[in-house]
Amino acid sequence: MKTTALLLCTLLLSGCSTPAVKNDDFAQAHGLQRLELVGQGFEHRVYLHRPGPAGRVWHVYIEGDGRPWLGRYLIAPDPTVNHPLMLQMLVRDAAPAIYLGRPCYDGHNNDPQCRPWYWTQGRYSEAVVASLATTLQRLIAHYRIDRLVLIGHSGGATLARLLAERIPQTQGLVTIAGNLDTDHWTARHGYSPLRGSLNPARRPDLPPSILQWHFTGARDRNIPPETARRLALRHPAWHYREFPDTGHVHGWNRHICEILRLAGGACRTAPSSQEAPGPRRAGVD
């Protein structure tokens, strides 16, 4: 019944506010500038926060996978994340920052070029990564960005890692509950392999000039800490930290300022009058 009601709400919009609308209301309430940019075959929603002068380090945020599926065999018509941790983190960030929307997310799920493959098996495909890279390079050129840090949550961390090897201006990578070995993840949960997607664990190591911070939650059942520990042991140059009482989505808001500080940034006080959009949903990004 819950799945049917959610699907009807999404399809009919009978008084229901979509995650994309909620997230946009949140962004506008915090004074973010919204752009709609065309990458490589896809349109991307972008939010800008405190654009600064040339020479400053910019932070680029990529959101998680959201809800690609309504059930094990029912694909969601709109995967947009309902609890946008990266958007919430961006408004706390003291650095100039970019929220880089994913193809077919943030209200673009019905674009002519979009089909469910791009938020299911092909969520980390070459087409997705290439379009994100093209969009980001246009922003880099326009704002004359010479240094940036890529920050991603869950599947957004997957894409941030894949982008890091393509964007020469990258000097840092921050992953939060990152899905950094997608083959291991699908096998562990009994999911279908993500055929057509790129797996960061099978990519060449990033150059040592890119500093990496990888954070995981001790209570994360989606990307369990033992998975992150295994990868960290294989990469001694990683800065790795595990937070207690933190799941895949739940609990990270308590650690935003500490993560920014550990990654060399700073945190600003969020306006208390503005609430984060959407309730937390267990087990989704």
C-alpha positions as CSV (number, residue, x, y, z in Angstrom):
1,M,0.0,0.0,0.0
2,K,2.8,2.4,0.9
3,T,4.5,1.8,-2.4
4,T,1.3,2.2,-4.4
5,A,0.5,5.5,-2.6
6,L,4.1,6.8,-3.2
7,L,3.9,5.9,-6.9
8,L,0.5,7.6,-7.4
9,C,1.7,10.7,-5.5
10,T,4.7,10.9,-7.9
11,L,2.8,10.3,-11.0
12,L,-0.3,12.4,-10.4
13,L,1.2,15.1,-8.2
14,S,-2.1,15.4,-6.4
15,G,-1.1,17.8,-3.8
16,C,2.3,16.1,-3.3
17,S,5.5,18.0,-3.3
18,T,8.3,16.1,-5.1
19,P,11.8,15.8,-3.6
20,A,13.1,18.1,-6.4
21,V,10.7,20.8,-5.4
22,K,11.4,20.5,-1.7
23,N,15.2,20.6,-2.3
24,D,14.8,23.6,-4.5
25,D,12.8,25.4,-1.9
26,F,15.5,24.6,0.7
27,A,18.2,26.0,-1.7
28,Q,16.3,29.1,-2.5
29,A,15.6,29.7,1.2
30,H,19.4,29.7,1.8
31,G,20.1,32.1,-0.9
32,L,21.7,29.7,-3.4
33,Q,21.9,30.6,-7.1
34,R,20.3,28.0,-9.3
35,L,21.5,27.2,-12.8
36,E,20.3,24.7,-15.4
37,L,23.4,23.7,-17.5
38,V,23.8,21.3,-20.4
39,G,26.6,18.9,-20.0
40,Q,27.3,16.1,-22.5
41,G,23.8,15.0,-23.6
42,F,22.2,15.7,-20.2
43,E,20.9,18.8,-18.4
44,H,22.1,19.3,-14.8
45,R,20.7,21.4,-12.0
46,V,23.5,23.4,-10.3
47,Y,23.4,25.5,-7.1
48,L,26.1,28.0,-6.3
49,H,27.1,29.1,-2.9
50,R,29.2,32.3,-2.1
51,P,31.1,32.5,-5.4
52,G,34.5,33.8,-4.5
53,P,37.5,35.4,-6.2
54,A,39.9,33.4,-8.4
55,G,42.6,31.6,-6.5
56,R,40.3,30.2,-3.7
57,V,39.7,26.5,-3.3
58,W,36.2,25.6,-4.3
59,H,34.2,22.7,-3.0
60,V,32.1,20.6,-5.4
61,Y,29.2,18.5,-3.9
62,I,27.6,15.5,-5.5
63,E,24.5,13.9,-3.9
64,G,23.8,10.2,-3.4
65,D,21.7,7.8,-5.5
66,G,18.5,8.8,-3.8
67,R,15.8,6.2,-4.4
68,P,16.4,4.4,-7.8
69,W,13.9,1.6,-6.8
70,L,10.5,1.6,-5.1
71,G,10.9,-2.1,-4.4
72,R,13.1,-4.9,-5.5
73,Y,11.5,-5.1,-9.0
74,L,9.8,-1.7,-9.3
75,I,11.9,1.2,-10.7
76,A,11.2,4.6,-9.2
77,P,10.0,7.2,-11.8
78,D,12.1,9.9,-10.0
79,P,15.3,8.9,-8.1
80,T,15.9,12.4,-6.6
81,V,17.2,12.1,-3.0
82,N,14.7,13.0,-0.4
83,H,17.3,13.8,2.3
84,P,19.9,15.8,0.5
85,L,22.9,15.6,2.9
86,M,25.3,17.3,0.4
87,L,22.9,20.2,-0.1
88,Q,22.7,20.6,3.7
89,M,26.5,20.4,4.0
90,L,27.0,23.0,1.3
91,V,25.0,25.6,3.1
92,R,27.2,25.1,6.2
93,D,30.4,25.4,4.2
94,A,32.4,28.6,4.4
95,A,34.1,28.0,1.1
96,P,32.8,28.9,-2.3
97,A,30.9,25.8,-3.4
98,I,29.0,24.1,-6.2
99,Y,26.2,21.6,-5.9
100,L,26.6,19.5,-9.1
101,G,23.3,17.8,-10.0
102,R,23.4,14.4,-11.5
103,P,21.9,13.5,-14.9
104,C,18.1,12.7,-14.7
105,Y,17.9,13.9,-11.1
106,D,16.5,17.1,-9.6
107,G,13.4,17.3,-11.8
108,H,15.1,16.1,-15.0
109,N,13.9,12.5,-14.8
110,N,11.4,13.1,-17.6
111,D,13.9,14.8,-20.0
112,P,13.8,13.2,-23.5
113,Q,17.3,11.8,-23.1
114,C,16.7,10.2,-19.7
115,R,15.6,6.7,-19.1
116,P,15.6,4.6,-15.9
117,W,18.9,2.8,-16.9
118,Y,20.7,6.1,-16.0
119,W,19.6,5.9,-12.3
120,T,19.8,2.1,-12.0
121,Q,22.4,-0.1,-13.7
122,G,24.0,2.9,-15.5
123,R,24.1,5.3,-12.6
124,Y,27.9,5.4,-12.8
125,S,28.3,4.9,-16.5
126,E,30.7,6.6,-18.8
127,A,27.9,8.8,-20.2
128,V,26.9,10.0,-16.7
129,V,30.5,10.7,-15.6
130,A,31.4,12.4,-18.9
131,S,28.4,14.8,-18.7
132,L,29.2,15.7,-15.1
133,A,32.8,16.3,-16.1
134,T,31.8,18.6,-19.0
135,T,29.4,20.6,-16.8
136,L,32.0,21.0,-14.1
137,Q,34.7,22.1,-16.6
138,R,32.4,24.8,-17.9
139,L,31.9,26.1,-14.4
140,I,35.7,25.9,-13.8
141,A,36.3,28.0,-16.9
142,H,33.6,30.5,-16.1
143,Y,34.7,31.1,-12.5
144,R,38.4,30.7,-13.2
145,I,38.7,27.9,-10.6
146,D,42.2,26.6,-10.3
147,R,41.8,24.4,-7.2
148,L,38.8,22.3,-6.0
149,V,37.8,19.5,-3.6
150,L,35.3,17.0,-4.7
151,I,32.9,15.9,-2.0
152,G,30.3,13.1,-2.4
153,H,27.9,11.0,-0.3
154,S,27.3,7.3,-1.1
155,G,26.8,7.0,-4.8
156,G,27.8,10.7,-5.1
157,A,31.1,9.6,-3.6
158,T,31.4,7.0,-6.4
159,L,31.0,9.7,-9.0
160,A,33.3,12.2,-7.1
161,R,36.1,9.5,-7.2
162,L,35.5,8.9,-10.9
163,L,35.6,12.6,-11.6
164,A,38.8,13.2,-9.6
165,E,40.9,11.4,-12.3
166,R,39.4,13.6,-15.1
167,I,39.4,17.1,-13.5
168,P,43.0,18.4,-13.4
169,Q,42.1,21.1,-10.9
170,T,41.2,18.5,-8.2
171,Q,43.4,18.8,-5.2
172,G,41.3,16.8,-2.7
173,L,38.6,14.1,-2.5
174,V,36.2,13.7,0.4
175,T,33.8,10.7,0.5
176,I,31.1,10.1,3.1
177,A,29.7,6.6,3.3
178,G,31.2,6.2,-0.2
179,N,30.4,3.2,-2.5
180,L,33.9,2.8,-3.7
181,D,33.7,-0.9,-4.7
182,T,30.5,-1.3,-6.6
183,D,31.1,-5.0,-7.4
184,H,31.5,-5.8,-3.8
185,W,28.5,-3.8,-2.9
186,T,26.1,-5.5,-5.3
187,A,27.5,-9.0,-4.4
188,R,27.1,-8.3,-0.7
189,H,23.4,-7.2,-1.0
190,G,22.5,-9.7,-3.7
191,Y,21.8,-7.0,-6.2
192,S,22.1,-7.3,-10.0
193,P,25.6,-6.2,-11.1
194,L,25.8,-2.6,-12.3
195,R,26.6,-3.6,-15.9
196,G,27.6,-0.5,-17.8
197,S,28.8,1.4,-14.7
198,L,32.4,2.2,-13.8
199,N,33.8,0.8,-10.5
200,P,36.3,3.0,-8.7
201,A,37.9,-0.1,-7.2
202,R,39.0,-1.1,-10.7
203,R,40.3,2.3,-11.7
204,P,44.0,3.3,-11.5
205,D,45.0,4.9,-8.2
206,L,44.7,8.7,-8.0
207,P,48.0,10.6,-8.0
208,P,49.4,11.4,-4.5
209,S,48.9,15.1,-5.2
210,I,45.2,14.6,-4.6
211,L,44.7,14.3,-0.8
212,Q,41.9,11.9,0.1
213,W,39.6,11.8,3.2
214,H,37.2,8.9,3.5
215,F,34.6,8.8,6.2
216,T,32.3,6.0,7.2
217,G,29.6,5.3,9.8
218,A,29.9,2.6,12.4
219,R,26.2,1.7,12.0
220,D,26.1,1.9,8.2
221,R,24.3,-1.2,6.9
222,N,24.4,-0.1,3.3
223,I,28.2,0.5,3.0
224,P,29.4,-1.2,6.2
225,P,32.5,0.0,7.9
226,E,34.4,-3.2,7.3
227,T,34.2,-2.5,3.5
228,A,35.7,0.9,4.0
229,R,38.4,-0.5,6.3
230,R,39.4,-3.1,3.7
231,L,39.8,-0.5,1.1
232,A,41.7,1.8,3.5
233,L,44.2,-1.0,4.3
234,R,44.9,-1.2,0.5
235,H,45.6,2.5,0.3
236,P,47.9,3.7,3.1
237,A,47.8,7.3,1.8
238,W,44.1,7.6,2.6
239,H,42.9,9.6,5.6
240,Y,40.2,7.4,7.0
241,R,37.8,8.0,9.9
242,E,34.9,6.1,11.3
243,F,32.1,7.9,13.2
244,P,30.2,6.1,15.9
245,D,26.4,6.3,16.1
246,T,26.2,7.1,12.4
247,G,24.5,5.2,9.7
248,H,24.3,5.6,6.0
249,V,22.2,8.7,6.1
250,H,21.4,9.1,9.8
251,G,23.8,11.1,12.0
252,W,26.0,12.8,9.5
253,N,24.6,16.3,10.1
254,R,26.2,16.1,13.6
255,H,29.6,15.8,11.9
256,I,29.5,18.3,9.1
257,C,31.7,20.9,10.7
258,E,34.3,18.3,11.9
259,I,34.5,16.8,8.4
260,L,35.0,20.2,6.8
261,R,37.7,21.0,9.4
262,L,39.5,17.7,8.9
263,A,39.4,18.2,5.1
264,G,41.0,21.6,5.5
265,G,37.9,23.8,5.3
266,A,35.7,25.7,7.7
267,C,32.1,25.7,8.8
268,R,29.6,28.5,9.2
269,T,26.6,28.6,11.4
270,A,23.4,27.5,9.6
271,P,20.3,29.7,10.0
272,S,18.2,27.9,12.7
273,S,14.9,29.0,11.1
274,Q,15.4,26.8,8.1
275,E,14.7,23.1,8.4
276,A,16.3,20.5,6.2
277,P,13.9,19.1,3.5
278,G,12.3,15.7,3.7
279,P,12.2,13.1,6.5
280,R,15.0,10.6,6.8
281,R,14.2,7.3,5.1
282,A,16.1,4.2,6.4
283,G,18.2,2.5,3.8
284,V,18.2,5.1,1.1
285,D,20.7,7.8,0.2
